[in-house]
Amino acid sequence: MLVPLADADERCGAKAANLARLLRAGTPVPPGFVVVDAQGSDAWVGEIEAALHQLGAPQVAVRSSAPHEDGAEASFAGQLRSSLGLSGPAEVVDEIRRVAGSGTSARVVAYAARTGRQPPPVVPVIVQTLVRAEVAGVTFTRHPVTGASEVVVEAGRGTGEPVVGGTVTPWSWTVDGRTVVRRAGRPGEPLRRAQVLELAATGRRLEALLGCPQDVEWAIADGTTWVLQSRPITTLADLDRDRAVAGPASRRVLATGTPASPGTAQGTARVVDGLDDFRRFATGDVLVCRTTSPAWTPVLARAAAVVTEVGGLLAHAAIVAREFGIPAVLAVPDATSALRDGQRVTVDGTAGTVTTTDDQDEP
């Protein structure tokens, strides 16, 4: 059966239920519908053409909405399948089936095993009008690494996929009250100060509406800021964990970047270029790479820490590291050359540094 997105409830999964609450509160959310029990009866297939016609969108996004996805206990951090830019009933039906069946993938199983959760037995599917974004990003209503009450806004040009996927290092602003207190990024930032402050204010409104600190994904198109997703920041309760490692204060700093997941851990740096290198990665190694994707989840599940060359606080590596409780340092431009494969290192995900370990301070 198909359920209009505005009418979605818990049977439609946490993501759809959250979006429905936002719609009913007047928040600009792309219109859509939810396919329930997509892995059971095919009765919904005959309704898809009429539903797509009613949406009137040239292209749609097809997104997962598992029962506990984007809930207060877990996010499944992009492990379930989602796709953008689909058109035509046949293409959409095929993708709905793929998304509905993605709860049994190897990366979901690895994520569930590491976090002590069960893979989702049922994956409802959201179909929404695709927003052709000029700028997209995320607003954290609390800092996901430090827990500070400042709001963090990250953004990139175009759709949010590069920011979410961690394939780019986004522009970043930190907002305290009505003041931008920090900004970072290359020249040519895509947002004006007034837009950053409005995004921060929107995040605070959604936090008040949903009752806890939020991770809000958004996109701007034709002057409208659309909210694509809002979910609890699941890692704030774990920020007091102590993963500090005793050692000399004179360690040499090898690399610095964006603190993306708190804590400190030691391990052997393993420079990984792609999927073919996974077999070289041992439990307790430090993953060093350009970026990660959901396909890298089985490696992250074995890692002591992760260091990437690109990415921000919303990147796949950052979110998974925080949920796995391992330190992460992102946006280290020369990570794969500055850190030697096999070198013992200490990763401080709170300070954003990678240093030599104990007696490894050789040139």
SVG drawing of the C-alpha trace seen along z (x, -y; Angstrom):
<svg xmlns="http://www.w3.org/2000/svg" viewBox="-3 -38 68 49">
<polyline fill="none" stroke="black" stroke-width="0.4" points="0.0,0.0 1.0,-3.6 0.8,-6.2 1.0,-10.0 4.2,-11.3 2.2,-13.8 0.2,-10.8 3.2,-8.6 3.5,-7.1 5.8,-4.6 4.7,-1.8 6.4,-3.8 9.8,-3.9 11.4,-6.6 12.6,-8.7 9.2,-9.0 7.5,-9.6 9.9,-12.4 9.3,-14.0 5.5,-13.7 5.8,-15.6 7.7,-18.3 5.2,-18.6 2.3,-18.9 4.2,-21.7 4.5,-23.6 8.1,-22.9 9.0,-22.8 9.6,-19.1 9.6,-17.7 6.2,-16.0 6.1,-12.2 4.6,-8.9 5.7,-5.8 5.5,-2.2 4.7,0.1 5.4,3.9 7.3,3.5 8.8,6.9 5.5,8.6 2.5,8.3 3.0,6.5 -0.4,4.8 1.4,1.4 3.0,1.7 -0.2,0.8 -0.5,-2.4 2.9,-3.7 2.1,-5.3 -0.8,-7.3 1.2,-8.4 4.1,-9.6 1.7,-11.5 0.2,-13.2 3.6,-14.2 4.2,-15.8 8.0,-15.7 10.3,-14.9 12.6,-12.9 12.3,-11.5 14.4,-10.3 13.8,-6.8 15.0,-6.5 15.0,-3.9 12.9,-4.3 13.6,-1.3 11.8,-1.0 14.7,-2.2 16.6,-4.2 17.2,-7.8 15.7,-7.1 17.0,-8.1 18.9,-4.8 20.5,-4.3 20.8,-5.9 22.2,-3.0 24.3,-5.9 23.6,-5.6 24.0,-1.8 20.6,-1.2 20.2,-1.9 18.9,-5.3 18.9,-6.6 18.4,-10.0 17.3,-11.1 14.9,-8.3 12.0,-8.7 9.3,-6.5 7.2,-3.9 9.3,-0.9 12.6,-2.4 11.0,-3.6 9.4,-0.2 12.7,1.6 14.5,-0.8 11.8,-0.5 12.4,3.3 16.2,2.8 15.8,0.4 13.3,2.6 15.7,5.5 18.8,3.6 18.5,4.5 20.3,7.8 23.4,6.4 26.8,7.2 27.4,3.6 24.2,3.5 25.0,6.8 28.5,5.5 27.1,2.3 24.5,4.1 27.0,6.5 29.4,3.7 26.7,1.7 24.9,4.6 21.7,4.0 19.6,6.2 19.5,5.7 16.0,4.2 13.7,7.0 11.4,4.6 12.5,1.5 9.6,-0.8 10.5,-3.1 10.0,-6.8 9.5,-8.3 9.9,-12.1 10.2,-14.8 13.9,-15.4 15.1,-18.8 17.5,-20.2 19.7,-21.9 22.0,-24.8 23.5,-24.4 22.9,-21.6 24.3,-20.5 23.6,-19.8 22.9,-21.7 23.9,-20.1 22.0,-21.8 24.7,-20.7 28.3,-20.0 28.4,-16.2 32.0,-15.9 32.2,-18.2 28.5,-18.4 28.8,-22.2 25.5,-24.2 26.8,-26.0 25.2,-25.2 27.3,-23.8 26.4,-24.3 28.2,-22.5 27.4,-23.1 28.6,-22.4 27.4,-23.4 24.9,-21.2 23.1,-18.3 24.1,-17.1 25.5,-13.7 29.2,-14.8 28.8,-16.2 27.0,-13.2 29.2,-10.8 32.4,-12.5 33.8,-13.0 34.4,-16.7 35.4,-18.8 32.5,-21.2 32.4,-24.8 31.7,-25.1 30.3,-27.7 29.8,-27.6 26.9,-29.8 26.5,-30.9 23.2,-32.7 23.0,-35.1 26.7,-35.3 28.9,-33.3 31.9,-32.6 33.9,-30.4 34.0,-29.6 36.2,-27.3 36.6,-26.4 38.2,-27.4 37.4,-30.8 34.0,-31.2 31.7,-30.0 28.2,-29.3 26.1,-30.9 25.7,-34.4 25.9,-35.1 22.1,-35.8 21.5,-32.3 23.8,-30.6 22.0,-32.3 18.6,-31.3 19.7,-27.7 20.8,-27.7 17.5,-29.2 15.6,-26.5 17.7,-23.8 16.8,-25.2 13.1,-25.2 13.2,-21.6 15.1,-20.7 12.2,-22.3 9.6,-20.5 11.2,-17.1 12.4,-17.3 16.1,-16.6 19.3,-17.9 19.0,-17.3 21.1,-16.5 19.2,-18.3 19.8,-17.7 18.6,-20.5 18.8,-21.8 18.3,-25.3 16.6,-25.5 15.0,-28.6 15.1,-30.5 13.4,-27.8 15.2,-25.9 13.9,-22.4 14.3,-20.1 15.3,-16.6 15.8,-14.8 15.9,-15.5 17.1,-12.9 18.5,-12.9 22.2,-13.2 22.6,-9.7 26.2,-10.0 25.8,-12.9 25.3,-10.6 28.6,-8.9 30.8,-12.0 32.0,-11.4 33.7,-8.1 37.4,-8.1 39.6,-6.5 42.7,-8.4 46.0,-6.6 48.9,-7.3 52.1,-8.4 54.8,-11.0 53.8,-14.6 56.5,-15.1 54.9,-13.1 55.5,-14.5 52.4,-15.7 52.2,-14.0 48.9,-15.4 46.0,-17.6 42.4,-17.9 38.8,-18.2 37.9,-16.5 35.1,-14.2 34.6,-11.6 36.0,-12.0 38.5,-9.9 42.1,-8.7 43.4,-5.4 46.6,-3.8 47.2,-1.4 49.1,-0.6 48.3,-2.9 47.0,-1.0 46.7,-3.1 43.8,-1.7 43.2,-2.8 40.0,-0.8 38.0,2.4 40.9,4.6 43.0,3.5 40.4,4.6 42.1,8.0 45.3,6.3 43.3,4.6 43.5,6.3 41.4,5.7 42.8,2.8 44.5,1.1 44.0,-2.7 42.2,-3.2 43.9,-5.9 42.2,-6.6 40.9,-9.4 37.2,-8.8 34.8,-6.1 31.4,-4.9 28.8,-2.5 30.7,0.3 33.6,-0.4 31.5,0.4 33.0,3.9 36.5,2.4 35.4,-0.5 33.9,2.2 37.4,3.6 39.2,0.2 40.7,-1.4 40.4,-4.8 39.9,-6.4 41.8,-9.3 40.5,-10.6 41.7,-13.2 38.3,-14.8 34.9,-15.0 33.1,-16.9 31.0,-16.1 28.2,-14.6 30.5,-12.4 30.0,-8.6 33.3,-8.1 32.4,-10.6 28.9,-9.3 29.9,-5.7 33.0,-6.4 30.9,-8.3 28.3,-5.4 31.1,-2.8 32.8,-4.8 36.2,-5.1 38.2,-8.4 38.1,-10.0 40.1,-12.9 38.8,-14.1 39.9,-16.6 43.6,-15.8 44.7,-16.8 47.8,-14.7 46.8,-11.8 47.7,-9.0 51.2,-10.3 51.9,-11.9 51.1,-8.7 53.2,-5.6 51.6,-2.2 52.6,-0.2 53.5,-3.2 52.3,-3.1 50.2,-6.3 48.0,-7.8 44.7,-9.3 43.1,-12.0 39.6,-12.6 38.9,-15.3 41.9,-17.5 42.0,-16.5 45.6,-15.3 47.6,-12.2 50.9,-11.8 53.7,-9.4 53.3,-6.6 55.8,-6.1 59.2,-5.4 58.1,-5.8 59.4,-9.4 61.8,-8.6 62.1,-11.0"/>
</svg>
